[in-house]
């Protein structure tokens, strides 16, 4: 069944997209500022970090936190199914678990157009918790403290 939308309704979708973009940027900026003021290896992103970390290591044992994320693999049919299963575990545990966000494709990169991919919040948490636990984000704090 086709749904027809008026021009006024379409404009509302644009407003929602703009609001979403603002939220994504705020999340990105906030996380970066936190990493500048506290070593990633000392951070806790959620009250479920230990569980997320263990679950991620179990479900994605091949994931190398030092490597550039293979976005094509992550978003392939198989990748999407693996992630969907992982993410579903947090539906009633983590707020905004399935919200869209931005994720740095490599831990040695800052956020930038070429270094950032769109991800779901639980992908962000899983990967960033792993990076933090392995000290891969500590350089951000160290660099900020030198300035």
C-alpha positions, 0 to 999 in steps of 0.5 A: 500500500503506497502512502502519499506525503504532502510537501509539509510532511516531507519537510518534517522528515528533513527537520528530523534528519537535521536534528539527528545530525546535530545529535550525532555530532554532539555525541562525537564531540562529547566522546572526543572531549572525554577522551582528551580529559581521561585516558580511554583505558580508565573510562567506563562508557556504560554500566554494562562495559564488562558484559559488552566487552566479553560478549564482543570478544566471544562473538567477534573473536577475529576483530582486530581493534588495531586495524582499520574497520572493514566497513564493507564486511561490517555492512555485508549480509553476513556482517549485518546478521552477526551485528543484528544478533549482537545488538539485539541482546542490549535492547532492554539494557542499554539506552539508545542501543540502536541509535545511529552514531559515528565511529572512527574507522581506525583507533589512531585517527581523529574524527574526519570525513574519510576516517569516520563511518556510520554505525549503530550505538552498540557497535560504537560501544563494543568497538570503543570499549575494546579499544579503550581496554587495550589502551588504543585511545590513550594517545588522545589524552596524552596528546591533549595534555601536551598542548 
